[in-house]
Amino acid sequence: MYSSIIDHVIFPVFSFLVPPLEPRGMEIFDKESDELHVQWRPPQYSDAFKVGEYVVQHREFKATVYTNASFPAAKDKDIYSYRIQNLEPKTTYMIRIGARNEYGSNFNEEEGHGTLDARKQSDYLFWNRKR
């Protein structure tokens, strides 16, 4: 049997000494009156950038100060998610996600998403009862 050159090639491992690329594919789902669920994928080459943690930031639309939540990055994880809680009903929030390593952070462009109107259980029962 013949051995090919491909069997003996060693691929180098690169590390970048700069902040990582921004996280990809941010989506908001499971909207409620007091919370929003955000999901995203790691940035390209997250291993080479040695992403250490992700930061989820949110603020009310007219506010200038963000509320932060951060947690460690996991190797070989394809999708991350976080539930932003204790929000005001029927309010627009600006949300962005950042990847961070020892050289800095890089955030995606913030997007506006609104919470739902708070409904009382009695309102729901009134509108859904059979006539």
C-alpha positions, 0 to 999 in steps of 0.5 A: 500500500502506498502512503500519500503526502497528505498522510504526513502533513502537519497543520500549524495552529495559529493564535491571534494576538488581537481582540476576537471577531464579533459573535455571529447570528444573534437571534431573539426568541421566547419574548415575554413581558419581562424577559427576552431570550437571546441566542448566538454562535461563536465568532469565526476562529474563536479557538485561534482568538482564544475567546475566554468569555461572552458578554451580553449587554442590554439597555433601554432604548433611550438609556446610555448605560448597559447592564452586563452579564458575562460567562465563560466560553466553552470549547467546541460549543456551537450555540450559546443562549442567555435569558435576559430577565427582570425587564419592563413590559412593552419596552424596547431594549437594545441588545448586543453580544461581545466576545472577549479575550485577553486582548480586548472585546468585540461586540456585534452591532446592537439591535432593538427588541421589545418585550410584550405587553403585560396581560393579567390572567383575568384578561386572558380568560375573558378573551378566550372563553367560549361564547 
